Amino acid sequence: MKIVGNKNKIKVNKTLIIAIASAIAVIAIIVGLVIGLSGNKTPEATTTTTKKGSPISSISIEKLPKTEYYIGEEFDKTGFVLKITRKDGTTELIDANDPELKFSKLDSSLANESIEMRVEYKGFIAKFNVSVSRAPVVVEGTVTGISITSTPKSFYYVGDEFDPSGIIIAVTVAEKSEPYYINGNCPEVEVSGFDSSVANDELPITVSYKGFTASYNVAIKDASFGEYVILSLTVVTKPKTTYYIGQEFDKKGMRIQVNTDKQATTFFVEADDEKLTISGFDSSVAVENQRVTVTYEGVSTWFTVTIKEVPKPTPTLVSIEVVDLIDSYSVERWNKNGLNLYGAYLKLTYSDGTVKGSYEETPLLWSYISPLSKVESAGTTEITVSYVESGVRVSATVTITITE
C-alpha cells in the first residue's frame, strides 16, 4: 500500500505539473502575442502645427540706412529696419540682413541730390531717397585768399532757412597755381549775416574760411511777393572753351537756362543778354579746368575752360646746300655719263635755325636737278637743284668744272 500510495502521489503530482506547465505555456503564448503585436504596431504620428501670421497689408521704413554718399561709393544697407504691418493689425520689424529683402542698385557714378532707392519684401515695395556728392576737397598749403564762384540761391522768403549747399568758393594757396574749389557745406566754411525775419532786397552774406572772407547779397521777400524766384542756372550750350594765352573770352553761342520756383516761368537767356555777366576768366597763364562763373540776376553757375600755351609756328625751309656732289668731270666723261649722284645729299636749313640732312635722310635725286646739256670743250657749267617741302620751293646753284 505504501508503494501504491507513493505511485499515486507521484502520478497526481505529475499531472499537476503538466497542468501548470500548460497554463504557463498558454500564458507565455498570450504574452508573446501581446508583445509581438505591440512591437509591430506603428506609433501614432506627432503633428506639429506652425501658426502662420496674418497676410501682410503694407510695409514701411522704420529706420533708414546711410543716405549720403560720395561719388564711387557703394550702397550700405547697415542699420536699415523695415516695419511689416499685417491685416490683423500686428506688426514686426525686419532688419537689413533678412534674405528676402531686395534693394535696388545705387548708381554713384555722378553727383545727384536725389536718387530714389527701392526695397522689396515679398512683393511689397517701399522707397527712400539718397544723395551722391563729390568727396570733400582737402586744401593743402598756405591759404592766401578766397572768392565766391557760385551762389545758386540768392532769393528767400521771410521765414526761410539759409541753404549753403549752392555756395562754391575758390581757395588760393601759396604753394599751388590753381585754386581749390570747396562747397559751402564744408565744416570749415562759416556763413554769417543771414536773417530772414524781415524783407530785405540786399542782405549781405559773409562767407569765411580760415580767416579769409568774401561776401555776396541775397534778397528776402515777403511771402506775398508774386514774382518767380530764380533757383539756379544751367549752361545748356557752352561757348568756346579752349583758348591760348592772351586771348579774350568769347561768349558767342552761350545759352543759359534759368530755373525758377515755377516751372512755367523757366526760360533761356542768350550770350548777349545785358544781365548776364562773366567772371573768373584769366588767359595770362596756361591752365586746365579753369572755372568761369556765369551770373544772372545774382544767381551763378560755372563751367570750365582750358588755357593753352601759344603754339610755336611751324618752321619753314629757307635754304638748301648740295653736299658731297662730284663737281669735276672730263668732257668725254660728262658727255657720256653726266652727273654722278652717288653719296650726294641735301642739307636743309629752316626758319628756326634747325638743320637736317644726310645721304640716308635727304639723298640728292635726279628729280631735283634741271635738265643737263652736253658740252663741246672744257670750262664750267651750272646746274640748278630745287627742293620742295610743304609747298615751299628752295633752289641752289652748283658749278660743275669740265676738263679736257
PyMOL commands that set and color helices and strands:
alter all, ss='L'
color gray80, all
select helices_A, chain A and resi 2-40+263-265+331-337+366-368
alter helices_A, ss='H'
color red, helices_A
select strands_A, chain A and resi 56-63+68-70+81-86+91-95+101-103+112-121+124-133+143-150+155-157+168-173+176-183+189-192+200-209+212-221+230-237+242-244+255-260+267-270+276-279+287-296+299-308+317-323+328-330+345-350+355-356+379-389+392-403
alter strands_A, ss='S'
color yellow, strands_A
deselect
rebuild
show_as cartoon
